Amino acid sequence: MNLALLFEEDFVAPDRVRIRGRRLDHLKTVLKADKGHRIPVGKVNGLMGHGEVLSLTATDAELQVTLDQPPPPALPLTLILAMPRPKMFRRVLQTCASLGVKDLWLINSYKVEKSFWQTPWLSEDNLRDNLTLGLEQSKDTMMPRVHTRKLFKPFVEDELPALLTGKRALVAHPGMAAPCPSHLKTPAALCIGPEGGFTDYEVRKLEEAGCQSVHLGPRILRVETAVPVLISRLFDACL
Amino acid sequence: MNLALLFEEDFVAPDRVRIRGRRLDHLKTVLKADKGHRIPVGKVNGLMGHGEVLSLTATDAELQVTLDQPPPPALPLTLILAMPRPKMFRRVLQTCASLGVKDLWLINSYKVEKSFWQTPWLSEDNLRDNLTLGLEQSKDTMMPRVHTRKLFKPFVEDELPALLTGKRALVAHPGMAAPCPSHLKTPAALCIGPEGGFTDYEVRKLEEAGCQSVHLGPRILRVETAVPVLISRLFDACL
């Protein structure tokens, strides 16, 4: 936690917050903060700054907050991911949030097992918690939006073309002829398949919707590695 | 497992292997292979190719192997990592192996907790197993070498300068003036600190040994995210 993310419900006055739970524990055990100590804070979807500890008890801490700095720039990226395996999903969420992804679409694909959609990590609270961890890691306040689409074809045919408008649209798929571009200066949309990849049919449908198929070299990477590798390649100047 | 990595002890003849355990399970349950089925294989530190299933029993499988393709190019990188927290270490090992890192140095740093060095994941067998998983993921055969150095100062003063000879040497550290370079065409050495970063003293010692301090933008990333992001940035053409 390099920044404590503050939510509406934490504010007891316009410039005062009361925090509990995980953030309080971190304040005490990792930062070893005491009265008068300043820690980096940010208001969700708002400015960043610092909070000065006014009081600290067993159950909560009160901080006087000064919010005067903008968060780091968002990545100009729409990331479209085949729903990952649950044990990987949490980490992927945190990684996306820490890298500045603000628009994440979780879609179905032939090789996405039905059970993946049952994971409790998809609940609104769990999504918010994991995205918060990623934002707090990288010192950002802008909460990503997560969309789920459990049917591949209607999403790709009816929604995707509009999502791609004005963007460089790519689908990363091993074995394609074109290498993944780098140093993009324009907004982009990037589709990444599941373990085992999109099927040929799915790649064709994504191409029909406007995506260019690109490869990432001879190595096949896990989704949780491919996401930072591809984002870094596309937007190294934005990170 | 996109490739089954074969070791000396698996060979029962120059072109025949017998496999058991994890690789056998994968063959049966994920690949659902049967007699005559071909799977991608590679010989550790050697060529890649395919193995044709000759027989399959409850306890082992025998494959006839044809090895005729070179593994993907190694990354021209010496990666020097402050020893990560154990729960992160396994994943970092697998990620490094899957990205083509071949020379990994695990070093001490002020913020590396002493207990990190006690992890069973540092045993020779566990290192080999986790690096194998990374190589099998990305279809590579060249086993990375892992070096551990539990004393920071002697390593940085006595060994590091020679390691950096002929390489672009960098230490990634938040808040430095220079941005991390990209598109390197030359060999590089990259130092990455622990959670909480190297201390100022440590950064100075690394600079004295020949490293340039560079930042990676305003975001602070976990080590497991920073590794693929930095590697992708430095060597996007090699991945």
Interface residues (C-beta under 8 A of the other chain):
Chain A: N2 P72 T95 S98 L99 G100 Q137 S138 K139 D140 S182 H183 L216 G217 P218 R219 I220 L221 R222 T225 P228 V229 L230 I231 S232 R233 D236 C238 L239
Chain B: N2 P72 T95 S98 L99 G100 Q137 S138 K139 D140 S182 H183 L216 G217 P218 R219 I220 L221 R222 T225 P228 V229 L230 I231 S232 R233 D236 C238 L239
